Amino acid sequence: MTNPQSTTRPLPAALALSLLLALLLSACGLSTTTTGGGVTGGSTTDAPDDNGSGLGENVYSPYQMRVAYGVESLYKKGMTGKGQTVVVIDSFGSPTLQQDLDVFSNKFNLPKTTVKQLAPIGSKPFDGNDRDMVGWAGETTLDVEIIHAMAPEANIVVLTSPVSETEGVQGFPEFLNLMQYARDNKLGTVVSQSFGASEISLNDDAGKQLVATMNDFYQSATTQNKMTFFASSGDEGASDYASEEDYLNNRLANQRTVSFPHDIPWVTSVGGTSLTIRGSSVSETAWTDSGGGFSTFFSTPAYQQQLSDATKTQFQGRRGVPDVSASADPRKCMALYFGGEWTCVGGTSASAPLWAALAAIGNQMAGRPLGFINPAIYKIGTSDKAKQDFRDITTGNNNQLQVGVQGFPAVAGWDPVTGFGSPIADKLLPDLIAATS
């Protein structure tokens, strides 16, 4: 969530020139798996008989993703996000975003859509030799293609900042300006955020002031403007980087920490899973790099008080994250087209926009914005409906072995790796609508 997200930067993304792009994207925090060359032979259509992306058994098509998360049955009923707009916040954007999306849509037989890429606070000329900018371009493409895959008729607006968000406060004032612009201009009621900085890097006077200011904005936007915010929980497991210098030197903190802004109680925090699809069989485990734990900035919100006493003992009065999760493992992920290459990109930068797409579908189904959904998520997650609405993740953990930081295990019910688990949208969304009415 600092550059393109891992949790501190936007998640590592795709490759444009194979090894070169992979290198550039990894600098951004995006997790990638290259598929090698382009697609040859016939294209794979995104139809009911689709058996994959045509890029390998662990590279999934949009159709497979929609089936895995209970979206395809809604899609067949016309619940496609039509009439809704998802706002994406990123640095710099991508000069090839529309072209890449068109290729992606053509391959998977998705409806064409025109993405609006706006720079209301200024722009910076794109430099293809700038590792940071290329990484953010990959992040932007990932966000947009995931949303389009899951909610193919939703409108997408990308708001770009001319400043790269890094650890600490850098880049956050600009992102706040963009979110205020989206709210004030009523661009959309669902916002996807694949960026962040560790709480450690914000634990000074400037950081604490920023956290307080942004918390006030999210509270106002969710409760008064009926907006829904999703943020990725990060890609460093139970740890993260303490500074931008540490990030550049790949030096993780030797302690547990979570990141910002997904830790804000007004934001829905999205963790990561490892998704396996084999024919009609779908299974998930916790992704080992899923960010998760307990905030030192925010106390336990009222909606998390609904959790069982046994679960709450680990909270110690703190906000626990994530709230929910979805596919994030870069070894098993949805196909992405970026910079002339097909690739497979993971990280919680992939799971957050997936949930944003589901919210757009939910808004369409409800005929109104769902707004602040966290209380509804916890109402459902602690009820008998949890078993049908969520795929509970009960195996795996987010131990950070690189620095020996013990994380947390995925267990039945809520846990600080995957939250309540991943969505079964055709069951979950009607219950979310009812719980937010």
RASULPE-V63060 format. One record per residue. NEAR is the number of other C-alpha atoms within 12 Angstrom. Layout:
near=NEAR
near=NEAR
//
This chain:
near=56
near=56
near=54
near=58
near=67
near=61
near=61
near=61
near=59
near=60
near=59
near=57
near=60
near=56
near=45
near=38
near=25
near=26
near=20
near=22
near=39
near=35
near=29
near=35
near=49
near=42
near=40
near=51
near=53
near=56
near=47
near=49
near=38
near=40
near=36
near=23
near=17
near=26
near=22
near=12
near=9
near=12
near=22
near=30
near=23
near=31
near=23
near=21
near=15
near=24
near=28
near=32
near=38
near=29
near=33
near=26
near=23
near=33
near=37
near=44
near=45
near=43
near=41
near=41
near=44
near=42
near=35
near=35
near=43
near=30
near=38
near=30
near=21
near=29
near=33
near=18
near=15
near=20
near=35
near=35
near=38
near=30
near=27
near=38
near=43
near=52
near=46
near=51
near=56
near=55
near=52
near=46
near=44
near=42
near=29
near=26
near=36
near=30
near=22
near=33
near=41
near=27
near=30
near=42
near=35
near=21
near=35
near=37
near=25
near=31
near=24
near=25
near=30
near=24
near=35
near=24
near=31
near=28
near=30
near=25
near=23
near=18
near=23
near=20
near=19
near=22
near=17
near=24
near=16
near=22
near=30
near=42
near=41
near=46
near=53
near=56
near=51
near=62
near=62
near=59
near=59
near=59
near=60
near=55
near=51
near=50
near=51
near=48
near=50
near=50
near=46
near=46
near=31
near=42
near=37
near=46
near=40
near=45
near=41
near=42
near=39
near=32
near=31
near=43
near=43
near=45
near=40
near=40
near=38
near=31
near=33
near=40
near=27
near=31
near=41
near=32
near=27
near=37
near=42
near=30
near=27
near=34
near=29
near=18
near=15
near=22
near=29
near=39
near=45
near=53
near=53
near=54
near=60
near=62
near=55
near=57
near=53
near=53
near=42
near=33
near=35
near=34
near=27
near=16
near=13
near=17
near=27
near=22
near=19
near=30
near=36
near=22
near=21
near=32
near=26
near=21
near=32
near=35
near=23
near=24
near=31
near=32
near=24
near=18
near=27
near=27
near=42
near=47
near=52
near=54
near=56
near=63
near=67
near=64
near=58
near=57
near=52
near=45
near=44
near=51
near=46
near=35
near=28
near=33
near=16
near=21
near=33
near=23
near=13
near=20
near=19
near=32
near=31
near=24
near=27
near=34
near=45
near=53
near=57
near=59
near=53
near=51
near=47
near=44
near=42
near=37
near=45
near=48
near=57
near=54
near=65
near=60
near=53
near=41
near=37
near=31
near=30
near=21
near=17
near=17
near=14
near=23
near=25
near=35
near=36
near=47
near=50
near=41
near=45
near=60
near=63
near=55
near=48
near=42
near=37
near=28
near=33
near=29
near=21
near=27
near=29
near=21
near=27
near=36
near=24
near=23
near=30
near=20
near=14
near=15
near=23
near=25
near=17
near=22
near=27
near=21
near=20
near=26
near=37
near=49
near=52
near=56
near=52
near=53
near=55
near=56
near=55
near=53
near=41
near=44
near=29
near=40
near=49
near=55
near=50
near=51
near=49
near=46
near=37
near=26
near=33
near=43
near=49
near=46
near=53
near=58
near=61
near=66
near=69
near=66
near=59
near=58
near=55
near=53
near=53
near=55
near=50
near=55
near=51
near=49
near=48
near=45
near=40
near=34
near=31
near=25
near=19
near=26
near=35
near=39
near=39
near=37
near=42
near=38
near=31
near=31
near=41
near=38
near=27
near=37
near=39
near=27
near=22
near=14
near=26
near=32
near=23
near=25
near=31
near=41
near=39
near=34
near=38
near=29
near=25
near=28
near=36
near=43
near=34
near=31
near=21
near=22
near=21
near=17
near=24
near=22
near=36
near=37
near=30
near=35
near=23
near=28
near=35
near=46
near=44
near=52
near=54
near=55
near=51
near=50
near=50
near=51
near=48
near=36
near=40
near=30
near=27
near=39
near=38
near=31
near=32
near=38
near=32
near=21
near=24
near=27
near=19
//
